[in-house]
Amino acid sequence: MTQVKGLCVMDVDGTLIVEEVIDLLGREIGCEEEISQITSQAMRGELDFERSLRERVALLKGLPISVLDTVFKSIHLSQNAQKFISILQKNGILVGLVSGGFTPIVERLAKSLGITHFSANKLEVKDGLLTGKLVGEIVTGQVKQATLEKWREELGLSKERTIAIGDGANDLFMLKSAGHGIAFCAKDVVKAEIACHVDTRDLLEVLPLIDFLE
């Protein structure tokens, strides 16, 4: 394995992928509009993330777990995502995913992209159906930051060798704690606080902003 020279932690929904998975799940149960409205408010920082997530997940009660397969097939990677990740990995930069979304989707995405480090929320399932509840620690903005810092310390890297990429208010903590915080197709509340931003949905546009690539 190439020596790890850096760490890039990416948000998933709205960053690595175009869609918000919880909105797609809402479509499957017939309350997409209600859920997507709450999602938009949370991403703009108008609602507490954890409370709003629990509220949205509660609306998914009764959905069969098999729906996650349908949703996975309907998501789209942001332009050049695979190429971007491959370039970072070839340059010795470990790529990790931290998501306020859900493990069954994020784990499959990670595996498909050759990513070993990821963290997301766990949906409670009983008898093959979503219960409308979450299990374990919720991946809030503070948890995203803590995860980035934990991985950085495990890899023995300096802050300057870390990159964080995200689009929503719940990404602000990790964007500010990384050496290179990049707002990608981000909400106005994020762009107001993060100087470095890319407004074209093409992840290759991020490469010139990383100063330790060879």
N, C-alpha and C positions, 0 to 999 in steps of 0.2 A: 504493500500500500504506500502511496505517496505520503510523505511527511505532511501533517496537517499544518498549514501556514496561516489559516484564517477560518472564520466561521460566518456563515450567512444564514440568518434566521428569517424565514418568510411566513407571513400570514397566508391563509389559504383562500377563504371566500372573498371575492372582490379583488384579490391580488394575484395569487397563483392561478386561480380560476376566475372566470367572468361572473359566474352566478353566486347567489347566496343559497346554500343548500337548504337551509331551514325554510326559505320561501318556496322552493321546489317541493319540499315535503308538505307544506301548507296547501299547495295546489292539489296534491294527491288526496287530501282529506276535505277539500272544498272551502278552505279559509285562507287562501293565498293573500287576498287583499288585506285582511286584518293583520296577518303575520308580517307581510312585507312593509306595512306602515310602521309597525313597532320596530322592525329591523332598521329601517331608514332612520328613525328617531334615535335608536341606540348608537348607530354608526356615526351620527352627527354629534353624539355626546349629550343628547337631550334627556336620556333615560339612563338609570343605573344598569350596567350591562348584565350583571348576574340576575337581578330581579326580572329584567325584560326577557332574558333567555328562558328562565323558569316559566314565565307567563306564556311564551310562545310554544315551548315544549309541551305544556299542559294541553294545548289545543290539538296536539298530535295523538292524543290518547286513542287507542284502538286501531291505529294503523298497523298493518302486518309488516314485520321486519323485512319481508321480501321487497317492499317498496324501495328500500335503499338500493337494491340492484338496479331498479328502473331509473332512479335518480342518478346513480353513478354513471349510467350510460348516456345521460342527457346533459352532463356538464362539459364545459369547454375550457381547455387550458388557455391562458393568456398567450398572445402571439410569441413564438420562439421560446416558450418556457423550457422545453426539453433541451434545446441548444444552449440556453443560458446556464442551466444547471450543469450540463456536461462541461462547459468551458470552465466554470468555477471549480468543479471536481478535478479537472485535469491540471488546474493551477494549485491544487492542494488545499482548496477551500471546502470545508465540510458544510453541506447544506442541510438545514433542519427546518421542519415545519411546526409552527405553533398555531393552533386554531381554536376559535370559540365555537367551531363546528363539531362534527361528530366522528368518533374513532372509526366506525365501519367505512366511512368515505375516505377519511384522511389516510388511514392505513393502506388502503388500496391505491390511492394516489401516490403515496410514498414508494410503495413497492414498484409501481409502474415506472417511476422516475429514478429508481436506484438510490433512494434516500433511506437511511437507517434510523435517523433521529426524528421523532415526531411526538407531538402531544396534542390531545383533543379531548372533548367531553364524551362521557359514556352515557348512552341512553339505557334506561332500565327496560328490560324485555321480560314478559311473562307469557308463556304459552304461545310464543311466536308473534305477540302483539306488543307495540309500544305502550307503556303504562302512563305516559305523560310526565314521567319523572326522570331525573338525572341521578347518576350514581357517582359518589366520590367527589373529589375537589373540582370546582368549576374553573375553567381556564379564562380568568378575567384578565384585564390589562396588567394588573400587578403580577399575576402568575406568569403571563407571557414574558415580562421583564425578568422575573426570577429564573425562569427556564433558560433564557438566553445567558444569564450570568452563571448559572450552574454549569451549562455546557462549556462556556468559555473557560471557567476554572478547571473543569475536568481535562480540557485540552491544553491547559497551561498557556493560554494566549493572553496578550495584552488587550485592553479595550480598543486600541487603535486598529487591531486586526479583526474587529467584528463589524458585521453589516446587519442591519435590520431593515426589512421592507414590508410596508403595510399601507392600508388605505383608510382605516376607520379610527374613531376616537379611542377604541380599546387597544389600539396599537401604539398610542403615544408614549406610554411608559418605556416600552422596549426600543422605540425609535430614538428616544432621548438618551437611553443608557448605552447604545451602541456607538462605536467609533464613527460609523457611517450610517446615519438614519436616513432612509429614503422613502418619501411619501410617493406611492405609486398609484396614479389615477385616483387620488385621494379626495376625501371630503374637505370642504373649505376649512373646517375647524382644525384639521390636521395640517393643511398647507399653511395656515396662519402661524403655526408653531414650529414647523420643520422647514428649514431653509432650502434643503435639497429635495426637489421633486421632479418626477417624470409624469407628464400628462398624456403621453401616447401609450396605448396598451400594447407595448412591445418591450419585453424584458431585456432585449439586447441594448435598449437605450440606457439601461442601468450601468452597463460595463464601464463607460468612460468616467463614471463617478467613483469608481473604486481605484484608489491610487497604489495598491500593492499587488495588482495583477502583473504578471511578467509579460 
